Amino acid sequence: MPTTPPRTPLHLAATLLTATAALYIALVAFGNITDFGTNQQFVRHVLAMDTTFKDEDLMWRAITSKGLQDAAYIAIIVWETVAALVLIYGTWLWFRRDDLRARRFSTYGLLMLMLLFGVGFIAIGGEWFSMWQSGDWNGLDAATRVFLLSGVVLIVNHLPQPQQPSA
């Protein structure tokens, strides 16, 4: 009768770190859905560039249409929600010891977080919309934390698992 091999510390780390990322983004999405207005204002101010240095050479980039601003915010929430669901599923697969599929789904979810926070907030928000210039609406530190956390979890998920001795 085959027995299930014991979990390795690396497997446990991949499981718990994926669960951490899943919980984090699920709480972010839940917060954005249940308290829609708070981060809606954040997105509106960043896209409008109304708290930046107002440099004439940059202000043409501003998006002042509330409809476009809200569409961007809703797209962010949808992306966060899908990433949370993918990471929750990846966590479930880690718990079930379906490592190949767990690694694949965790990778998808973690890359979704890295794209949202790296491309969306750091590159586009931070540089294109000059969020770094705002003293009030600057989310670069938070975005960098999530980007780095996601990258660390991604690396741990892809470390080679030690081979189990055959009986």
C-alpha angles and dihedrals in degrees: 000000000000117000127208110251115240118265114261121226088247091055090049091049092050091048096048096041092050088049089051092053090045093051093046097052092040089056091046092051091045091050092049091050097045096038097034097161101058099064091029086070090049092054092044093052094045093049093043090049087214095145097046128097090277093231108181090221091060107032093081085075093064119114108210100168107112089207093057091043092052092045089054091049093049090049089053091051092048090049091049092049094050091046090051092051092048091049093046088053090047090052090050090052091050089052090050090050093239088141099171094054092036090056092047096049093040089052091052092050095044092049088051089056092046091050093047096047099030102040099021104041107017101037105026100027096034100041110016094043093031094234088161088071094060120093092191106036105036115131098167096111093051092045091050091051092053092044092052094043090051091049093051091049090048091053093048090049090055100045109117113262115232113255115253113233111251118238 
